[in-house]
Amino acid sequence: MDYDSQTLVALKTMCKDRGLRVSGSKAEVVIRLIEDDESKSPQPISIQQPNVVQQQPVTHIIVNQNADLTLQITGIGIILYGFFRIGMALIFSDWRPDQSFMALLIGLGYLFGGTLTLQGYKQGLQLTLIVLAISGILSLIYHDDLSPLSIGMDGTWPIGFSVICSGTCMLIVAIPLLGPADASFKQGHPSYLNALLNTADLVSPLPLSTGTLTNQREPVDTKIVITCPQCSGSMKVPSDYKGSVRCPRCKEKVKIQ
């Protein structure tokens, strides 16, 4: 309210209505009314904001270990089966030496494939599948014999039982290869496999083609630069090339000795 525009009588009347002292000059009465207004006006309340700590978003990384666990269980199973086949080969070694030797090789193949699988290499499963296929064929061939190469046991079990056992084992081994499990396999191959193949290549009378495992490099096709006698242009030709070439600049034939 603009108290300065009011008369002294009106100001004193306001003071009387508010229970204030009415004596004094107009300036004193105005100050008295203003102080009364300020005392009755609500005071601002200072609210202290609590310290809010901003939490960083938490990133949950879920590691799927099912693939690695499957490889480990499969590798252990292959190794145990390899020991079983080696034991059968030793039991039959006295009266079936030839078949026992083949059974021993099959058992060693299972041990090697199971070890590679246990270490996380895809080659272990692939090798085991090959050994299972060979073992299954031999099991059918010697089904009617009492042999360490067959579970037919002299025809005691039907031949369909051998087929079911071989197929089931191959399916179990192939399960890790059927899914998108490339990320769970180790890349490349173990160093001892490379050393083993190189050693076999040295002792073998015939050269072994070990492919990428021996890191053989393709021969480099070296080229030489010759000068065209007609236009003095340069062109590249294989170093062991003999014959005529056409200059790309002047289109003349150049004979190379």
BALOBA-1460 file (C-alpha; in Angstrom, 3 decimals):
// residues 257
<rec num="1" residu="m" x="0.000" y="0.000" z="0.000"/>
<rec num="2" residu="d" x="1.170" y="3.535" z="-0.785"/>
<rec num="3" residu="y" x="1.122" y="5.134" z="2.650"/>
<rec num="4" residu="d" x="2.655" y="8.403" z="1.453"/>
<rec num="5" residu="s" x="-0.503" y="9.301" z="-0.482"/>
<rec num="6" residu="q" x="-2.686" y="8.926" z="2.632"/>
<rec num="7" residu="t" x="-3.471" y="11.764" z="5.034"/>
<rec num="8" residu="l" x="-2.105" y="11.776" z="8.555"/>
<rec num="9" residu="v" x="-5.601" y="11.231" z="9.948"/>
<rec num="10" residu="a" x="-6.114" y="8.158" z="7.781"/>
<rec num="11" residu="l" x="-2.704" y="6.815" z="8.740"/>
<rec num="12" residu="k" x="-3.408" y="7.240" z="12.451"/>
<rec num="13" residu="t" x="-6.761" y="5.521" z="11.992"/>
<rec num="14" residu="m" x="-4.912" y="2.556" z="10.472"/>
<rec num="15" residu="c" x="-2.538" y="2.498" z="13.413"/>
<rec num="16" residu="k" x="-5.454" y="2.545" z="15.822"/>
<rec num="17" residu="d" x="-7.137" y="-0.336" z="14.002"/>
<rec num="18" residu="r" x="-3.926" y="-2.372" z="14.209"/>
<rec num="19" residu="g" x="-3.364" y="-1.530" z="17.864"/>
<rec num="20" residu="l" x="-0.300" y="0.567" z="17.137"/>
<rec num="21" residu="r" x="0.783" y="3.822" z="18.701"/>
<rec num="22" residu="v" x="-0.854" y="6.751" z="16.853"/>
<rec num="23" residu="s" x="1.307" y="9.655" z="18.055"/>
<rec num="24" residu="g" x="4.080" y="11.161" z="16.007"/>
<rec num="25" residu="s" x="4.602" y="12.794" z="12.640"/>
<rec num="26" residu="k" x="3.379" y="11.431" z="9.325"/>
<rec num="27" residu="a" x="6.803" y="9.962" z="8.512"/>
<rec num="28" residu="e" x="6.934" y="8.161" z="11.852"/>
<rec num="29" residu="v" x="3.421" y="6.790" z="11.391"/>
<rec num="30" residu="v" x="4.278" y="5.569" z="7.864"/>
<rec num="31" residu="i" x="7.408" y="3.815" z="9.149"/>
<rec num="32" residu="r" x="5.366" y="2.239" z="11.947"/>
<rec num="33" residu="l" x="2.825" y="0.871" z="9.459"/>
<rec num="34" residu="i" x="5.520" y="-0.445" z="7.110"/>
<rec num="35" residu="e" x="7.269" y="-2.241" z="9.976"/>
<rec num="36" residu="d" x="3.951" y="-3.772" z="10.980"/>
<rec num="37" residu="d" x="3.374" y="-4.985" z="7.432"/>
<rec num="38" residu="e" x="6.814" y="-6.573" z="7.314"/>
<rec num="39" residu="s" x="6.277" y="-8.313" z="10.637"/>
<rec num="40" residu="k" x="3.060" y="-9.864" z="9.387"/>
<rec num="41" residu="s" x="4.292" y="-10.865" z="5.928"/>
<rec num="42" residu="p" x="5.397" y="-14.527" z="5.666"/>
<rec num="43" residu="q" x="9.145" y="-14.959" z="5.872"/>
<rec num="44" residu="p" x="10.793" y="-16.971" z="3.107"/>
<rec num="45" residu="i" x="11.784" y="-20.400" z="4.312"/>
<rec num="46" residu="s" x="15.172" y="-21.563" z="3.201"/>
<rec num="47" residu="i" x="14.965" y="-25.244" z="2.328"/>
<rec num="48" residu="q" x="18.290" y="-26.913" z="1.999"/>
<rec num="49" residu="q" x="18.313" y="-29.392" z="-0.788"/>
<rec num="50" residu="p" x="19.771" y="-32.723" z="0.223"/>
<rec num="51" residu="n" x="22.950" y="-33.774" z="-1.509"/>
<rec num="52" residu="v" x="21.836" y="-36.089" z="-4.244"/>
<rec num="53" residu="v" x="24.543" y="-38.446" z="-5.397"/>
<rec num="54" residu="q" x="24.045" y="-39.360" z="-9.005"/>
<rec num="55" residu="q" x="24.579" y="-43.036" z="-9.474"/>
<rec num="56" residu="q" x="26.379" y="-44.173" z="-12.556"/>
<rec num="57" residu="p" x="24.402" y="-46.598" z="-14.674"/>
<rec num="58" residu="v" x="25.420" y="-50.145" z="-13.910"/>
<rec num="59" residu="t" x="26.192" y="-52.300" z="-16.913"/>
<rec num="60" residu="h" x="25.445" y="-55.936" z="-16.289"/>
<rec num="61" residu="i" x="27.656" y="-58.223" z="-18.329"/>
<rec num="62" residu="i" x="26.204" y="-61.689" z="-18.560"/>
<rec num="63" residu="v" x="28.741" y="-64.311" z="-19.539"/>
<rec num="64" residu="n" x="27.219" y="-67.414" z="-20.993"/>
<rec num="65" residu="q" x="29.401" y="-70.254" z="-19.832"/>
<rec num="66" residu="n" x="27.112" y="-72.992" z="-21.110"/>
<rec num="67" residu="a" x="29.109" y="-73.400" z="-24.334"/>
<rec num="68" residu="d" x="32.429" y="-73.755" z="-22.486"/>
<rec num="69" residu="l" x="30.869" y="-76.173" z="-20.005"/>
<rec num="70" residu="t" x="29.477" y="-78.257" z="-22.860"/>
<rec num="71" residu="l" x="32.924" y="-78.491" z="-24.445"/>
<rec num="72" residu="q" x="34.512" y="-79.503" z="-21.152"/>
<rec num="73" residu="i" x="31.925" y="-82.192" z="-20.434"/>
<rec num="74" residu="t" x="32.147" y="-83.489" z="-24.006"/>
<rec num="75" residu="g" x="35.955" y="-83.537" z="-23.893"/>
<rec num="76" residu="i" x="36.027" y="-85.431" z="-20.593"/>
<rec num="77" residu="g" x="33.512" y="-87.946" z="-21.938"/>
<rec num="78" residu="i" x="35.598" y="-88.528" z="-25.075"/>
<rec num="79" residu="i" x="38.760" y="-89.045" z="-22.996"/>
<rec num="80" residu="l" x="37.047" y="-91.542" z="-20.685"/>
<rec num="81" residu="y" x="35.698" y="-93.445" z="-23.675"/>
<rec num="82" residu="g" x="39.198" y="-93.470" z="-25.151"/>
<rec num="83" residu="f" x="40.566" y="-95.091" z="-21.991"/>
<rec num="84" residu="f" x="37.764" y="-97.650" z="-22.189"/>
<rec num="85" residu="r" x="38.671" y="-98.548" z="-25.774"/>
<rec num="86" residu="i" x="42.355" y="-98.828" z="-24.856"/>
<rec num="87" residu="g" x="41.422" y="-101.135" z="-21.975"/>
<rec num="88" residu="m" x="39.410" y="-103.338" z="-24.330"/>
<rec num="89" residu="a" x="42.373" y="-103.455" z="-26.708"/>
<rec num="90" residu="l" x="44.658" y="-104.635" z="-23.900"/>
<rec num="91" residu="i" x="42.172" y="-107.302" z="-22.786"/>
<rec num="92" residu="f" x="41.960" y="-108.805" z="-26.287"/>
<rec num="93" residu="s" x="45.660" y="-108.359" z="-27.067"/>
<rec num="94" residu="d" x="46.545" y="-112.029" z="-26.395"/>
<rec num="95" residu="w" x="44.214" y="-113.709" z="-28.900"/>
<rec num="96" residu="r" x="43.301" y="-110.788" z="-31.192"/>
<rec num="97" residu="p" x="46.611" y="-108.914" z="-31.605"/>
<rec num="98" residu="d" x="45.826" y="-107.340" z="-34.990"/>
<rec num="99" residu="q" x="42.372" y="-106.154" z="-33.993"/>
<rec num="100" residu="s" x="43.681" y="-105.051" z="-30.600"/>
<rec num="101" residu="f" x="46.279" y="-102.868" z="-32.308"/>
<rec num="102" residu="m" x="43.572" y="-101.172" z="-34.384"/>
<rec num="103" residu="a" x="41.455" y="-100.758" z="-31.250"/>
<rec num="104" residu="l" x="44.462" y="-99.206" z="-29.508"/>
<rec num="105" residu="l" x="44.870" y="-96.686" z="-32.321"/>
<rec num="106" residu="i" x="41.172" y="-95.844" z="-32.115"/>
<rec num="107" residu="g" x="41.461" y="-95.342" z="-28.359"/>
<rec num="108" residu="l" x="44.453" y="-93.048" z="-28.826"/>
<rec num="109" residu="g" x="42.459" y="-91.112" z="-31.418"/>
<rec num="110" residu="y" x="39.706" y="-90.584" z="-28.848"/>
<rec num="111" residu="l" x="42.250" y="-89.435" z="-26.259"/>
<rec num="112" residu="f" x="43.784" y="-86.948" z="-28.666"/>
<rec num="113" residu="g" x="40.402" y="-85.666" z="-29.857"/>
<rec num="114" residu="g" x="39.113" y="-85.385" z="-26.294"/>
<rec num="115" residu="t" x="42.211" y="-83.465" z="-25.208"/>
<rec num="116" residu="l" x="41.802" y="-80.962" z="-28.040"/>
<rec num="117" residu="t" x="38.103" y="-80.605" z="-27.218"/>
<rec num="118" residu="l" x="38.839" y="-80.085" z="-23.523"/>
<rec num="119" residu="q" x="41.262" y="-77.311" z="-24.476"/>
<rec num="120" residu="g" x="38.521" y="-75.616" z="-26.523"/>
<rec num="121" residu="y" x="39.641" y="-76.414" z="-30.077"/>
<rec num="122" residu="k" x="37.103" y="-77.307" z="-32.746"/>
<rec num="123" residu="q" x="39.580" y="-79.729" z="-34.325"/>
<rec num="124" residu="g" x="39.074" y="-82.034" z="-31.333"/>
<rec num="125" residu="l" x="35.401" y="-82.571" z="-32.131"/>
<rec num="126" residu="q" x="36.125" y="-82.961" z="-35.828"/>
<rec num="127" residu="l" x="38.825" y="-85.559" z="-35.155"/>
<rec num="128" residu="t" x="36.519" y="-87.414" z="-32.762"/>
<rec num="129" residu="l" x="33.778" y="-87.561" z="-35.399"/>
<rec num="130" residu="i" x="36.235" y="-89.078" z="-37.884"/>
<rec num="131" residu="v" x="37.363" y="-91.679" z="-35.342"/>
<rec num="132" residu="l" x="33.728" y="-92.451" z="-34.486"/>
<rec num="133" residu="a" x="32.918" y="-92.989" z="-38.157"/>
<rec num="134" residu="i" x="35.867" y="-95.380" z="-38.576"/>
<rec num="135" residu="s" x="35.018" y="-97.144" z="-35.329"/>
<rec num="136" residu="g" x="31.383" y="-97.519" z="-36.389"/>
<rec num="137" residu="i" x="32.348" y="-99.077" z="-39.716"/>
<rec num="138" residu="l" x="34.716" y="-101.532" z="-38.015"/>
<rec num="139" residu="s" x="32.025" y="-102.352" z="-35.469"/>
<rec num="140" residu="l" x="29.706" y="-103.407" z="-38.287"/>
<rec num="141" residu="i" x="32.437" y="-105.390" z="-40.048"/>
<rec num="142" residu="y" x="33.409" y="-107.362" z="-36.924"/>
<rec num="143" residu="h" x="29.894" y="-107.566" z="-35.501"/>
<rec num="144" residu="d" x="29.773" y="-111.361" z="-35.606"/>
<rec num="145" residu="d" x="33.238" y="-111.756" z="-34.019"/>
<rec num="146" residu="l" x="34.346" y="-111.549" z="-30.417"/>
<rec num="147" residu="s" x="36.448" y="-108.482" z="-31.139"/>
<rec num="148" residu="p" x="37.600" y="-105.302" z="-29.361"/>
<rec num="149" residu="l" x="36.455" y="-103.419" z="-32.466"/>
<rec num="150" residu="s" x="32.757" y="-104.223" z="-32.082"/>
<rec num="151" residu="i" x="30.123" y="-104.281" z="-29.372"/>
<rec num="152" residu="g" x="28.323" y="-107.110" z="-31.164"/>
<rec num="153" residu="m" x="30.243" y="-109.612" z="-29.030"/>
<rec num="154" residu="d" x="30.064" y="-112.559" z="-31.409"/>
<rec num="155" residu="g" x="26.553" y="-111.616" z="-32.541"/>
<rec num="156" residu="t" x="25.113" y="-111.431" z="-29.014"/>
<rec num="157" residu="w" x="23.709" y="-107.962" z="-29.653"/>
<rec num="158" residu="p" x="21.750" y="-107.168" z="-32.828"/>
<rec num="159" residu="i" x="23.512" y="-105.176" z="-35.509"/>
<rec num="160" residu="g" x="20.994" y="-102.363" z="-35.073"/>
<rec num="161" residu="f" x="22.357" y="-101.830" z="-31.578"/>
<rec num="162" residu="s" x="25.782" y="-101.041" z="-33.033"/>
<rec num="163" residu="v" x="24.245" y="-98.579" z="-35.487"/>
<rec num="164" residu="i" x="22.270" y="-96.831" z="-32.732"/>
<rec num="165" residu="c" x="25.314" y="-96.587" z="-30.443"/>
<rec num="166" residu="s" x="27.542" y="-95.163" z="-33.176"/>
<rec num="167" residu="g" x="24.889" y="-92.694" z="-34.325"/>
<rec num="168" residu="t" x="24.135" y="-91.540" z="-30.778"/>
<rec num="169" residu="c" x="27.818" y="-90.969" z="-30.001"/>
<rec num="170" residu="m" x="28.311" y="-88.988" z="-33.214"/>
<rec num="171" residu="l" x="25.248" y="-86.860" z="-32.446"/>
<rec num="172" residu="i" x="26.483" y="-86.072" z="-28.927"/>
<rec num="173" residu="v" x="29.897" y="-85.052" z="-30.233"/>
<rec num="174" residu="a" x="28.368" y="-82.968" z="-33.039"/>
<rec num="175" residu="i" x="26.043" y="-80.967" z="-30.739"/>
<rec num="176" residu="p" x="28.647" y="-78.240" z="-29.958"/>
<rec num="177" residu="l" x="29.302" y="-77.901" z="-33.708"/>
<rec num="178" residu="l" x="25.636" y="-77.467" z="-34.637"/>
<rec num="179" residu="g" x="25.002" y="-74.251" z="-32.710"/>
<rec num="180" residu="p" x="26.551" y="-70.772" z="-33.103"/>
<rec num="181" residu="a" x="29.499" y="-71.755" z="-30.931"/>
<rec num="182" residu="d" x="32.367" y="-70.298" z="-32.984"/>
<rec num="183" residu="a" x="32.919" y="-67.681" z="-30.288"/>
<rec num="184" residu="s" x="33.377" y="-70.417" z="-27.680"/>
<rec num="185" residu="f" x="36.102" y="-72.213" z="-29.669"/>
<rec num="186" residu="k" x="39.721" y="-71.156" z="-29.556"/>
<rec num="187" residu="q" x="41.030" y="-69.831" z="-32.823"/>
<rec num="188" residu="g" x="43.824" y="-71.616" z="-34.650"/>
<rec num="189" residu="h" x="45.393" y="-74.791" z="-33.341"/>
<rec num="190" residu="p" x="47.696" y="-75.746" z="-30.458"/>
<rec num="191" residu="s" x="51.414" y="-75.330" z="-31.027"/>
<rec num="192" residu="y" x="52.191" y="-78.944" z="-30.135"/>
<rec num="193" residu="l" x="49.949" y="-80.108" z="-32.991"/>
<rec num="194" residu="n" x="52.029" y="-78.076" z="-35.418"/>
<rec num="195" residu="a" x="55.246" y="-79.531" z="-33.961"/>
<rec num="196" residu="l" x="53.818" y="-83.060" z="-34.174"/>
<rec num="197" residu="l" x="52.918" y="-82.675" z="-37.840"/>
<rec num="198" residu="n" x="56.305" y="-81.187" z="-38.660"/>
<rec num="199" residu="t" x="58.018" y="-84.127" z="-36.926"/>
<rec num="200" residu="a" x="55.865" y="-86.582" z="-38.854"/>
<rec num="201" residu="d" x="56.793" y="-84.787" z="-42.061"/>
<rec num="202" residu="l" x="60.492" y="-85.227" z="-41.264"/>
<rec num="203" residu="v" x="60.334" y="-88.956" z="-40.521"/>
<rec num="204" residu="s" x="57.885" y="-89.795" z="-43.299"/>
<rec num="205" residu="p" x="59.408" y="-91.140" z="-46.543"/>
<rec num="206" residu="l" x="56.781" y="-89.151" z="-48.446"/>
<rec num="207" residu="p" x="56.142" y="-85.409" z="-48.039"/>
<rec num="208" residu="l" x="53.076" y="-84.740" z="-45.946"/>
<rec num="209" residu="s" x="50.710" y="-81.979" z="-47.003"/>
<rec num="210" residu="t" x="49.916" y="-80.283" z="-43.708"/>
<rec num="211" residu="g" x="48.240" y="-77.242" z="-45.230"/>
<rec num="212" residu="t" x="47.993" y="-74.172" z="-43.083"/>
<rec num="213" residu="l" x="49.285" y="-75.943" z="-39.979"/>
<rec num="214" residu="t" x="52.864" y="-75.755" z="-41.227"/>
<rec num="215" residu="n" x="52.413" y="-72.158" z="-42.327"/>
<rec num="216" residu="q" x="53.878" y="-72.922" z="-45.735"/>
<rec num="217" residu="r" x="54.104" y="-69.855" z="-47.925"/>
<rec num="218" residu="e" x="53.174" y="-69.788" z="-51.550"/>
<rec num="219" residu="p" x="56.094" y="-69.118" z="-53.893"/>
<rec num="220" residu="v" x="56.369" y="-65.442" z="-54.761"/>
<rec num="221" residu="d" x="56.167" y="-64.634" z="-58.459"/>
<rec num="222" residu="t" x="59.048" y="-62.175" z="-58.868"/>
<rec num="223" residu="k" x="59.053" y="-59.756" z="-61.790"/>
<rec num="224" residu="i" x="61.698" y="-57.712" z="-63.556"/>
<rec num="225" residu="v" x="61.443" y="-54.370" z="-65.337"/>
<rec num="226" residu="i" x="62.491" y="-54.207" z="-68.979"/>
<rec num="227" residu="t" x="62.690" y="-51.242" z="-71.339"/>
<rec num="228" residu="c" x="61.005" y="-51.203" z="-74.707"/>
<rec num="229" residu="p" x="63.646" y="-50.546" z="-77.435"/>
<rec num="230" residu="q" x="61.083" y="-48.684" z="-79.567"/>
<rec num="231" residu="c" x="59.585" y="-46.139" z="-77.149"/>
<rec num="232" residu="s" x="61.833" y="-46.571" z="-74.072"/>
<rec num="233" residu="g" x="58.753" y="-47.404" z="-72.014"/>
<rec num="234" residu="s" x="59.018" y="-49.635" z="-68.938"/>
<rec num="235" residu="m" x="57.054" y="-52.803" z="-68.350"/>
<rec num="236" residu="k" x="57.149" y="-55.660" z="-65.846"/>
<rec num="237" residu="v" x="57.443" y="-59.310" z="-66.837"/>
<rec num="238" residu="p" x="58.018" y="-62.498" z="-64.795"/>
<rec num="239" residu="s" x="61.695" y="-63.118" z="-64.132"/>
<rec num="240" residu="d" x="61.602" y="-66.601" z="-65.672"/>
<rec num="241" residu="y" x="59.566" y="-65.619" z="-68.753"/>
<rec num="242" residu="k" x="60.987" y="-66.288" z="-72.205"/>
<rec num="243" residu="g" x="59.256" y="-65.147" z="-75.363"/>
<rec num="244" residu="s" x="57.578" y="-62.053" z="-76.791"/>
<rec num="245" residu="v" x="55.492" y="-59.416" z="-75.056"/>
<rec num="246" residu="r" x="53.618" y="-56.414" z="-76.446"/>
<rec num="247" residu="c" x="54.564" y="-52.996" z="-75.139"/>
<rec num="248" residu="p" x="51.470" y="-51.310" z="-73.636"/>
<rec num="249" residu="r" x="52.651" y="-47.883" z="-74.871"/>
<rec num="250" residu="c" x="53.699" y="-48.358" z="-78.503"/>
<rec num="251" residu="k" x="52.016" y="-51.745" z="-79.074"/>
<rec num="252" residu="e" x="55.228" y="-53.170" z="-80.543"/>
<rec num="253" residu="k" x="56.359" y="-56.700" z="-79.731"/>
<rec num="254" residu="v" x="59.496" y="-57.071" z="-77.650"/>
<rec num="255" residu="k" x="61.366" y="-60.358" z="-77.624"/>
<rec num="256" residu="i" x="62.737" y="-61.515" z="-74.268"/>
<rec num="257" residu="q" x="65.612" y="-63.977" z="-74.302"/>
